């Protein structure tokens, strides 16, 4: 048995959640914040049998899209001219997925 942690951009959260539910997977959703852009994410916790892990990862991957976002902050590599920072494009979205072993699982 495995526990999957999937950190997904909030823009993709609804689509990922709906698709996992349609495929018969139960999830727990947690609100989370990224450390780089300080933007909202959703962290999904999904417990599944080993042979279903690839299916779950495929669903998450197909509904988590990478995109470019303008970030107006010289502190993360933006260009600063005469004290004014200019936005730069950074990639956001996609999903970060961790899969760990579960020693015991009970639903009471």
Secondary structure, DSSP 4 states (H G I P E B T S, - for coil): -EEEEEEEEHHHHHHHHHHHHHTT---EEEEEE-TTT--EEEEEEEEE-GGGHHHHHHHHHHT--EEEEEE--GGGT-EEETTEEE-EEEEEESEEEEEEE-S-----
